[in-house]
């Protein structure tokens, strides 16, 4: 740590005072304090013999570039910058430092990872849960609902009986920011849900409003749903990591591939900003590119 290497200098004492400030005035935990200490000690190492008060923004930018080249990710770098920025803020307030060289700097953006999506064939196979018992019928209904309507995990476990209008083929969903939206239900999802409802009456506790319940008759937890879906993916031999969000991604991708209607997909997913939905256009392009490479005579490589 800085205090162990630089006892003769002022940096160790400044860090000690800052950690005391974090613990006693800002009431941060000792564990958080250790994290701050590691990040600030890295700043000391990078600065070398340059006094903290003399560091400029271009030097901090170079430090971040060096750390990025060493393989540190954008989240780690953002955390480090935040720690350095807070440290300099304290130095300005408590020790008269006149500028904060970290102000306005941002970590390099992480490379965008495209959402994973099942192929239509994989999604169809996943729906083939054998109707062996009540819990299997429940799980099949959950899978159909996730894939049919693109629900988030929290939205799935939060659905109540009163949210469904089977005659209209709709479900009312409360999503992020407590915003409510109406999402269409596919025919097969309606059939699976109605089959589950007949079994639900044998498990449910009185007055329980949740659509999906466990053996105890109470609302399923998100963790229970995740575990059940993962188990079914393994049992059915699907070569993909099955979790609720992959079905949401698959729903969005397949609807967009079929319709090309980005606004409709945005509305069904409950995205506040269409830029969030636009990531699926990249997936759609990947699909089209694969079809082109496989089918177009000018795209085929010569043997």
C-alpha positions as CSV (number, residue, x, y, z in Angstrom):
1,X,0.0,0.0,0.0
2,X,1.1,3.6,-0.4
3,X,1.6,4.1,3.3
4,X,4.0,1.1,3.3
5,X,6.2,2.3,0.4
6,X,6.3,6.1,0.9
7,X,6.5,6.7,4.6
8,X,8.9,9.6,4.1
9,X,6.6,11.4,1.7
10,X,3.3,13.3,2.1
11,X,1.1,11.0,0.0
12,X,0.8,8.3,2.6
13,X,-0.4,10.8,5.2
14,X,-2.9,12.4,2.8
15,X,-4.3,9.0,2.0
16,X,-4.5,8.1,5.7
17,X,-6.5,11.3,6.4
18,X,-8.8,10.7,3.4
19,X,-9.6,7.2,4.5
20,X,-10.3,8.5,8.0
21,X,-12.7,11.0,6.4
22,X,-14.4,8.3,4.4
23,X,-14.9,6.1,7.5
24,X,-15.9,8.7,10.1
25,X,-17.6,11.5,8.2
26,X,-19.0,9.7,5.2
27,X,-19.6,6.5,7.1
28,X,-18.3,4.2,4.4
29,X,-17.4,0.6,5.4
30,X,-13.8,-0.5,6.0
31,X,-14.1,-2.8,2.9
32,X,-15.0,0.2,0.7
33,X,-12.1,2.1,2.3
34,X,-9.7,-0.7,1.3
35,X,-11.0,-0.5,-2.3
36,X,-10.4,3.3,-2.4
37,X,-6.9,2.8,-0.9
38,X,-5.9,0.3,-3.6
39,X,-7.1,2.6,-6.4
40,X,-5.4,5.7,-5.0
41,X,-2.2,3.7,-4.3
42,X,-2.2,2.9,-8.0
43,X,-2.4,6.7,-8.7
44,X,0.7,7.2,-6.5
45,X,2.5,4.4,-8.4
46,X,1.7,5.9,-11.7
47,X,2.6,9.5,-10.6
48,X,6.0,8.4,-9.4
49,X,8.0,11.4,-8.1
50,X,5.5,13.9,-9.6
51,X,3.7,15.7,-6.7
52,X,-0.1,15.2,-6.7
53,X,-0.7,19.0,-6.9
54,X,1.3,19.2,-10.2
55,X,-0.5,16.4,-12.0
56,X,-2.4,17.6,-15.1
57,X,-5.4,16.2,-17.0
58,X,-3.2,14.9,-19.8
59,X,-1.1,12.9,-17.4
60,X,-4.2,11.3,-15.8
61,X,-5.4,10.5,-19.3
62,X,-2.1,8.8,-20.0
63,X,-2.4,6.8,-16.8
64,X,-5.8,5.5,-17.8
65,X,-4.5,4.6,-21.3
66,X,-1.6,2.6,-19.6
67,X,-4.0,0.7,-17.4
68,X,-6.3,0.0,-20.3
69,X,-3.4,-1.3,-22.3
70,X,-2.7,-3.7,-19.4
71,X,-6.1,-5.2,-19.8
72,X,-8.2,-3.4,-17.2
73,X,-11.8,-3.1,-18.3
74,X,-13.9,0.0,-18.6
75,X,-15.8,-0.6,-15.3
76,X,-12.6,-1.0,-13.3
77,X,-11.1,2.2,-14.9
78,X,-14.4,4.1,-14.2
79,X,-14.2,3.0,-10.6
80,X,-10.5,4.1,-10.4
81,X,-11.3,7.5,-11.9
82,X,-14.1,7.9,-9.5
83,X,-11.8,7.2,-6.5
84,X,-9.1,9.5,-7.8
85,X,-11.7,12.3,-8.5
86,X,-13.1,11.9,-5.0
87,X,-9.6,12.0,-3.5
88,X,-8.8,15.2,-5.3
89,X,-12.1,16.7,-4.2
90,X,-11.1,16.0,-0.6
91,X,-7.6,17.5,-1.2
92,X,-9.2,20.6,-2.6
93,X,-11.5,21.0,0.4
94,X,-9.1,20.0,3.1
95,X,-5.7,20.8,1.8
96,X,-6.2,23.7,-0.6
97,X,-5.4,21.9,-3.9
98,X,-6.5,24.3,-6.6
99,X,-7.5,21.9,-9.4
100,X,-8.8,18.4,-9.9
101,X,-7.0,16.8,-12.9
102,X,-9.6,14.0,-13.0
103,X,-12.6,16.3,-13.5
104,X,-14.4,15.6,-16.7
105,X,-12.5,12.5,-17.6
106,X,-14.3,9.3,-18.5
107,X,-13.1,5.8,-18.8
108,X,-12.9,4.2,-22.3
109,X,-16.2,2.8,-23.3
110,X,-16.6,-1.0,-23.1
111,X,-17.0,-2.8,-26.4
112,X,-20.7,-3.4,-27.0
113,X,-21.6,-7.1,-26.5
114,X,-24.6,-8.1,-28.5
115,X,-27.4,-9.9,-26.6
116,X,-27.4,-13.6,-27.0
117,X,-30.5,-15.0,-28.8
118,X,-31.7,-18.5,-29.5
119,X,-32.4,-19.7,-33.0
120,X,-36.1,-20.1,-33.8
121,X,-35.5,-23.9,-33.8
122,X,-33.8,-23.8,-30.3
123,X,-36.6,-21.7,-29.0
124,X,-39.3,-24.1,-30.3
125,X,-37.4,-27.0,-28.8
126,X,-37.2,-25.3,-25.4
127,X,-41.0,-25.1,-25.4
128,X,-41.3,-28.9,-25.6
129,X,-41.2,-29.4,-21.8
130,X,-42.9,-32.7,-21.1
131,X,-46.2,-32.3,-19.2
132,X,-45.2,-34.7,-16.5
133,X,-46.5,-32.8,-13.4
134,X,-47.9,-29.5,-12.2
135,X,-44.5,-27.9,-11.9
136,X,-43.5,-28.9,-15.5
137,X,-46.8,-27.4,-16.8
138,X,-46.0,-24.2,-14.8
139,X,-42.5,-24.0,-16.3
140,X,-43.8,-24.5,-19.8
141,X,-46.2,-21.7,-19.2
142,X,-43.4,-19.5,-18.0
143,X,-41.3,-20.3,-21.0
144,X,-44.1,-19.6,-23.4
145,X,-44.9,-16.3,-21.7
146,X,-41.3,-15.1,-21.7
147,X,-40.8,-16.0,-25.4
148,X,-44.3,-14.9,-26.5
149,X,-44.2,-11.5,-24.9
150,X,-40.6,-10.6,-24.1
151,X,-41.1,-10.1,-20.4
152,X,-38.3,-9.3,-18.0
153,X,-37.7,-11.7,-15.1
154,X,-39.1,-9.3,-12.5
155,X,-42.1,-8.7,-14.7
156,X,-42.7,-12.4,-15.0
157,X,-42.6,-13.1,-11.2
158,X,-44.7,-10.0,-10.6
159,X,-47.6,-10.9,-12.8
160,X,-51.0,-11.6,-11.1
161,X,-54.1,-13.4,-12.3
162,X,-55.9,-10.1,-12.8
163,X,-53.2,-8.9,-15.2
164,X,-54.4,-11.3,-18.0
165,X,-57.1,-10.9,-20.5
166,X,-57.2,-14.2,-22.3
167,X,-60.1,-13.2,-24.5
168,X,-58.2,-10.3,-25.9
169,X,-54.9,-12.1,-25.8
170,X,-53.2,-9.5,-23.7
171,X,-51.2,-9.2,-20.4
172,X,-50.7,-6.0,-18.4
173,X,-47.1,-5.7,-17.3
174,X,-45.5,-3.3,-14.7
175,X,-41.9,-2.7,-15.8
176,X,-39.0,-0.5,-14.9
177,X,-39.9,2.9,-13.3
178,X,-43.3,1.4,-12.3
179,X,-44.5,1.9,-15.8
180,X,-47.4,-0.2,-17.1
181,X,-47.7,-1.5,-20.6
182,X,-50.0,-3.9,-22.5
183,X,-48.3,-6.8,-24.3
184,X,-49.9,-9.3,-26.7
185,X,-50.0,-13.0,-25.9
186,X,-49.3,-15.6,-28.5
187,X,-51.9,-18.4,-29.0
188,X,-49.6,-21.1,-27.7
189,X,-48.8,-19.0,-24.6
190,X,-52.5,-18.6,-23.9
191,X,-53.0,-22.4,-24.1
192,X,-50.0,-23.1,-21.8
193,X,-51.2,-20.5,-19.3
194,X,-54.7,-21.9,-19.2
195,X,-53.4,-25.4,-18.7
196,X,-51.3,-24.2,-15.8
197,X,-54.2,-22.4,-14.2
198,X,-56.0,-25.7,-13.7
199,X,-53.0,-27.1,-11.9
200,X,-52.4,-23.9,-10.0
201,X,-55.6,-24.3,-8.0
202,X,-54.2,-27.4,-6.4
203,X,-51.0,-25.6,-5.1
204,X,-52.0,-22.1,-4.4
205,X,-52.7,-20.7,-0.9
206,X,-55.9,-18.8,-0.4
207,X,-55.7,-15.1,-1.4
208,X,-52.5,-15.6,-3.3
209,X,-52.6,-13.3,-6.4
210,X,-49.4,-14.4,-8.1
211,X,-49.8,-16.3,-11.4
212,X,-46.7,-18.4,-10.8
213,X,-46.4,-20.1,-7.5
214,X,-44.1,-22.8,-6.1
215,X,-44.7,-26.0,-4.1
216,X,-45.6,-24.0,-1.0
217,X,-48.3,-22.1,-3.0
218,X,-46.6,-18.7,-2.7
219,X,-45.2,-16.4,-5.4
220,X,-42.1,-17.8,-7.1
221,X,-38.8,-16.0,-6.5
222,X,-36.6,-14.8,-9.4
223,X,-33.9,-17.2,-8.4
224,X,-36.2,-20.1,-8.5
225,X,-37.3,-19.2,-12.1
226,X,-33.6,-18.9,-13.2
227,X,-32.8,-22.3,-11.7
228,X,-35.8,-24.1,-13.3
229,X,-35.1,-22.6,-16.8
230,X,-31.4,-23.5,-16.6
231,X,-32.4,-27.1,-15.7
232,X,-34.8,-27.4,-18.6
233,X,-32.2,-26.2,-21.0
234,X,-29.8,-28.9,-19.8
235,X,-32.5,-31.6,-19.8
236,X,-33.6,-30.8,-23.3
237,X,-30.1,-30.8,-24.6
238,X,-30.1,-27.2,-25.8
239,X,-26.5,-25.9,-26.5
240,X,-27.0,-22.5,-25.0
241,X,-27.2,-20.9,-21.6
242,X,-30.9,-20.7,-20.9
243,X,-32.1,-17.9,-18.6
244,X,-35.1,-15.5,-18.7
245,X,-33.3,-12.7,-20.5
246,X,-32.1,-14.9,-23.4
247,X,-35.8,-15.5,-24.1
248,X,-36.5,-11.8,-24.0
249,X,-33.6,-11.3,-26.5
250,X,-34.9,-14.1,-28.7
251,X,-38.4,-12.6,-28.7
252,X,-37.1,-9.2,-29.8
253,X,-34.8,-10.6,-32.4
254,X,-37.3,-12.9,-34.0
255,X,-40.1,-10.3,-34.0
256,X,-37.7,-7.8,-35.6
257,X,-36.5,-10.3,-38.2
258,X,-40.1,-11.0,-39.2
259,X,-41.6,-7.5,-39.1
260,X,-38.8,-5.0,-39.2
261,X,-40.9,-2.8,-37.0
262,X,-38.4,-1.3,-34.4
263,X,-41.0,0.9,-32.8
264,X,-43.4,-1.9,-32.1
265,X,-40.6,-4.0,-30.6
266,X,-39.6,-1.0,-28.4
267,X,-43.1,-0.7,-27.1
268,X,-43.5,-4.4,-26.4
269,X,-40.2,-4.5,-24.6
270,X,-41.0,-1.4,-22.6
271,X,-37.8,0.4,-23.5
272,X,-38.0,4.1,-22.7
273,X,-35.5,5.0,-25.4
274,X,-35.4,3.5,-28.9
275,X,-31.6,3.4,-28.8
276,X,-31.8,0.6,-26.3
277,X,-33.9,-1.4,-28.8
278,X,-31.6,-0.6,-31.7
279,X,-29.1,-3.2,-30.6
280,X,-31.4,-5.8,-32.1
281,X,-31.0,-4.3,-35.5
282,X,-27.3,-5.4,-35.3
283,X,-28.5,-8.9,-34.5
284,X,-30.9,-8.8,-37.4
285,X,-28.1,-7.7,-39.7
286,X,-25.9,-10.6,-38.5
287,X,-28.7,-13.0,-39.4
288,X,-29.1,-11.4,-42.8
289,X,-25.4,-11.5,-43.4
290,X,-25.2,-15.2,-42.6
291,X,-28.1,-15.9,-45.0
292,X,-26.3,-13.8,-47.7
293,X,-23.0,-15.6,-47.2
294,X,-24.7,-19.0,-47.4
295,X,-27.0,-18.3,-50.3
296,X,-25.7,-15.5,-52.6
297,X,-23.5,-16.8,-55.4
298,X,-21.2,-13.8,-55.3
299,X,-20.7,-14.3,-51.6
300,X,-19.5,-17.9,-51.7
301,X,-15.8,-18.6,-51.5
302,X,-14.3,-20.4,-54.4
303,X,-13.2,-23.9,-53.5
